[in-house]
């Protein structure tokens, strides 16, 4: 059976360092790519997680970052497999 992949791009504009994302699919996030970001932390439903992590429909991902340049946008790209 072929596994289906998913990618999400989270763009945080200048002055924004965190966001919440509602989860609409069951996913195992395996890889991250960071742009203009020194560090990132993830929480799922209030619990700290790190790559790789699983989410399910109805969960909420909270992402908080430290930017390299606060005057620019940052992108977090999460890649995973649909479960």
N, C-alpha and C positions, 0 to 999 in steps of 0.2 A: 504494500500500500504506500502510495506516495505521500510524504509529509508536506503539509502546506505551511508556507512561511508567512510571516507578517513583519512589517517594519512600520514604526511610527517615528515621526520627526516632531520634536517638541522645541519650539522656538521661543526663547525668552528675550523680550525686547530690552532695550536700555532701561536700567532702573528696576527691572524685575528679576528676582533671584529664586523664585519658587512658584510652583503651580500644582494644582490637583487635577487628576485625569480620571474620569469614570471609565471603568473597564466594561467592554461590550463583548468580549470573547474570552474563552479559556486559552491561556497562552503560557508557554515557558520562554521567558526572555533570556537569551543566552549571550548576546553580544551588545556592546555599546560603542558608539563613536561620539567623541566629544569635540566640539568646536568652540573656541574662546572660553574654555572651562578648565580651571585648575583642579577642581574636585566636585564630586556629585554624591549626594546621599539619597537613598530611596526608602520610602515607607509604604507598606501595603496595609490598609486598614489600621494605621497607627503603630504597626510593628516594623522595626528596622529590618531591611533585607539588602542583599547585595547580589550582583550578577553571579550566577544564574538564579532566577527566581520565577515562581509560578504565580499566576493570578487567575481568577475565575470571574465569570459574568457577575456583575454587581459589586465587585471590589472597587477600591479607590486607591490609585497610586499617587503619592505625594513625592515630588522631586524638588530638592533644594541644591543650589549650586554656589560655588565661588568662582566668579568670573576672572579671567586674565585681564580684560579691559572692560571696566564698568560702563564705558561710553558706547559699547557695541553690543549687538545681539549675540546670544549664545544659542547653539543648537545641540540637542541631545538626540541621537538616533538610536533607538532600541530595535534590535532584530531578534525574532524568536520563531517558535514553532507553535502552530495552532494545536491544541490538545483535543 
